[in-house]
Amino acid sequence: MNNGTMTGMRTLRSWGAGLLCAAGALLLPLSAAAQTLTPVQQYGQLKVAGNKIVDKNNQPISLAGNSLFWSNDGWGGEKYYNANVVGWLKNNWQAKIVRVAMGTNESGGYLSNPTREKQKVKTVVDACIAAGLYVIIDWHSHQAEQQQQQAIAFFREMATTYGNSPNVLYEVYNEPLQVSWSGVVKPYAEAVAGAIRAIDPDNLIIVGTPTWSQDVDVAANDPITRYSNIAYTLHFYAATHKASLRTKAQAALSKGVALFVTEYGTTEASGNGYVDAASTQEWMTFMKQNGISHLNWAVNDKAESASIFKPGTSPTAAWSDSYLTQSGALVKGYIQNWNGTTTGGGTTTPPPTTPPTTGGTTVQAESYNAMSGVQTETTADTGGGLNVGYLDAGDWMAYTIDVPTAGDYVIQYRVASLSGGGRISLEQNSGTTVRGTLAVPATGGWQTWTTISHTVSLAAGRQNIAIGVAAGGYNLNWWSFTKATTGGRAATTEPATVSLYPNPTQSQLTVSVPTTSSSVQLTVFNAKGREVLTRSSSNLKGGEMLVPVSGLEPGIYSVRVSNNGVITTHRFVKE
């Protein structure tokens, strides 16, 4: 679909659908042939071969991703069970797999409200399938043998709904306690696996092991043989579990079973305490050497060390690295640099904890690490791939780039617009600094492309850059930055004397303008480009304009300030 009916179609599409489209946009840092493939398109159906998990081409596969926190209502982690999180993990972290940790018998879990908890699961699973990610459906319990009939009924429904999708993996028991493998866990797992296999003969089943999924060597002594494609769960927390647990894992591998680390932490086993980066690195080396997939615990903002988010992080925001905890920043580097394949006996290098550069001087528009309001579609431009479209005033896309030296840079944008009228901005500091704005001309079609440019000043080093949509009505395929020589057209830059604070804000926004201003007009737009507030010079006192925002819905807003005829665009967050 082109953007000819952009504004009208935006009102008909749900925001969730838009985010699912966006979730498929990232060009993965793999070979050129694989760049447009999702993880599931690239690797296909996963299966056990000896002590390895292999892809559709029978090549050993090692996936890296994230586990959500307990789904239980009222526990805090359930707010991250949404498509926005899935898209962000894929695009920003390059995660290839997500785990849905559905709590069962604890308060607020599945046994107290099956309908509600199943809907949470389906929301995330559907988002992962749309994004082309693998997803683990986890019966997150410590006493699953006491819930066997409920688990059978649940997994029958999941297999019926998702059994034809290679994306889905079943984890039938999170962490058994110190109970017998052969007498308790194995019989339970066989009963649930039998129910799944009656419906879904192919998708991988992962079985928990005693002592909080650490006794993988015990399970390997008496493996499940009645059903095929079975792997065994290994959990570790790096500050507590070290060489002795790796010895147990190596013993299990030597007996020919496949392991899957469906949950690990960089912290103590409690999920709290200190982040042990050295031990985490030792575990990463071990998993790389042995081709073991792994998911980090947990996508949550709970005030404990294992959470990837700092407390109070919104479930709908576009998160920069400033929202990450120490553990979150460490783990993000590992996931981003885990390429999906195994390497044999090599060691890994500790990864960076900041986002990678988008590569060279050309940035694909769909490779944003966060966005608001945009969607992607297949482009007819030279080179193929995807372009970003459905752009309305107030939309934006954020990127992380490396600028080699400070100075003036020519910024080019590859744009297409049926009728023109659009405006594109290069922004920093959450939209409070506009480096330059540029009008988008009419090209005669949504897939008729031209290149426009302006010159802006940039500091040296790694930094966040955003493409802001001051006025919509165009598509964007890529943008680039090149050190300017001479003759570049200067961009319209934002006067440094205009500022907004506090940002984010809850009740009142202060807009500071030069005291010499005689004509000021301020207009606030919501995320859909709709005008929601206006103020004028009559509201200006002592160079400041107080704007009440308590009546606005939480979200991201654009502010257009006309100051003595000079128009600038800003952005603020209403909490």
Summary of the structure (lengths in Angstrom):
residues: 575
radius of gyration: 25.5
end to end distance: 34.3
largest distance: 82.9
contacts: 2045
relative contact order: 0.10
helix: 26%
strand: 31%
